[in-house]
Amino acid sequence: QVSKERKKKRKTRDDIIKSLEEAEGIADKYRKHGKNIEALKELFVMYLRVVKRAPSSELLPVVLKGIARYVHLINLDIAQALVAVLTDLIRSDTVTLKAGLQSVHTVAMTLRGPGIELNVDESEYVAYLYRGMLRLITSMPDRDEYVPILIRAIEAVF
């Protein structure tokens, strides 16, 4: 009798401990998820800051590559702001060809992912892509350097 009662109490205690551990694990999971979202938000704030304030920086192609890599994780508001900033960047004459092609790639990735609900005419990006290819063919001595980003941009747009 005593051992049956002990077993029953032990089982009840083990069940309670297991439930508490599961609840704590779920809470930790949500806490980690919240921190990941917060880190992603801060990352995109930094990325957008570089794109807005330093469009002629050597960091720009790297930042745009990072944005394109994580763009599928952003929400619609950030996607809309990103498309607006990159469109202004493409329209400006200050951007290098490499950064411009990377911008086209990033915009296309944004519009295929979280920005799919945005009604954006992509003809401006396609036109920039064609102008960039013409510039690359006619006047760029180190063409091989641009081929990977050109291929990625073409794949993303078409």
N, C-alpha and C positions, 0 to 999 in steps of 0.2 A: 504494500500500500504506500509506504513512504517513498519507495523508489519511483512508483507511478506518479505520485504527486510532484516529486522532484523533476522527473522527466517532463511532465506537463508544464511546470513553471519554467524550466529551462527552454522548452520549445517556445512558449509564449514570449519569454525574454529574448530569445534568438530572433523571433519574428519581428518584435519591436525594434531591435537593433538593426535588423536588415532593412526595415521600412525607413528608419532614420537615415541609414547610410544611403539608401536610394534617393530619398528626398534631398539630402545634402549634395549628392552627386548631380542631381537635376539642377539644383540651385547653382552649383559650381559651373555647370554647363552653360546656363543662362548668363552667369556673370562673365564667363569667358567670351561668350557670343557678344555680349554688350561691349566688352573691351575691344574685341575685334572690329566691331562696327565703329566704335569711337576712333580707333587707330586708322581705319580706312578713311574716315571722314577727314581726319587731320592730314593724312597723306595727300588726299585730293585737294585740300585747301592749300597745301604747300605747292603741289603741282600747278594749280591754277594761278597761284601767286607768281610763279616763275614765268608762266606763259603770258600773263598780263603785263608784268613789270619788266621783263627782260626778253623781249621777242628776238633780239639779235644776239643773245647769249649763246655760247658754245654748249651750254647745258640743254638747250631747247630740244634737240633731237632725242636726247636720252630721256628727258622728262616726258616727251610725247610717246616714246616707246613704252615707258612705264605706265602711262595713262592707258594706252591701248591694251596692255597686258591685263589690267585690272578693271577695265571699263564695264565688263559684264556684272560687276558687283555694285555699281552705283545706282542711285534712284533717279527718277525722272527729272527732278529739280536740278540735280547736279548735271545730268545729261544735257538738259536744255542750256544751262549756263556754259557748259563745255563746248557745245556746238556753236553758240554765239561767239565765244572767245576765239575759237579756231577759225570760224568764218572770217572774222575781222583780221586775224593773222594772215590768212590766205590772200585776202584782198590787199593787204599792205605790200609795199615793195621792199620792205626791210628784211624779209625773211629769206634765208638761204634756200637753195633748191632742195637740199637734204631735209631741212626742217619743213619746207612746204609739202614735200612728198609724204613725210611722216605725219603732217597735219591732215592731209587727205586720208591717209590710212586710218588715223585715229577717229576722224569724223565718221568715216564709213563704218568702222567697228561700233561706234556709239549708236549710229542710226540702225544698225542691225541688231543691237542688243537692247539696252534700256531705253533708247530713244526711238524705238520703233513706232511709238504713238505720235511722235512729233511729225507734223506734215512739213517736211523740208524738201525743197527742190534740190536734187543732187547735181543738176546740170552745171552749176558753178564749179563743183569739185571735179567733175569729169573734164570740163574745159581747162582747169588748172593742170590736171594730170596730162592732158594732151600738150599743153604749152610746155610743161616740164619735160616731157619726152622729146619734143622738138629742140628745146634748149640743150638737152643732154646729147642728142645726136649731133647737133651742129657746132656746139661751142665748148663742150666740157672735155678737157684732156684726160681726166681720170674717171672715165665712165664706169669702170668695173666696180668702183666704190658705191655707186648708186643703184646698181642692178638689184640687190636684195630688197631694198626698200621700195623700189619701183614695182617689183613683182608682188610684194605684199599689198601695196596700194591698189594695183590693178585687180588682184584677187578680191580684195575687200569691196571695191566699188562695183565690180561686175560679178 
